């Protein structure tokens, strides 16, 4: 096993909703199934359907605001704030605000389309 892995060219996940996803470490970029780390920018008005992921996810806001709907609550985070959402929690992410939201996401185990369980 390598002692370190320097990422200079993150995998850009193709999207159709205007959101930028740059996976630095994880299944798509480094083949690691234990952890994923991604830099993201969600445009104003962006949202995803509800999901119930199997993985824990930490989100750290760098710029703008992001809204989280979970456990009957609406939580809005701004720059410098973070949240840990445990696997098995039903959550909906969105940016209903007028400016982009830039943030980092850390998933344990790594994010995968098969374990995020997005609702249609």
Order of alpha helices (4+ residues) and beta strands (2+ residues): beta-beta-beta-beta-beta-beta-beta-beta-beta-beta-beta-alpha
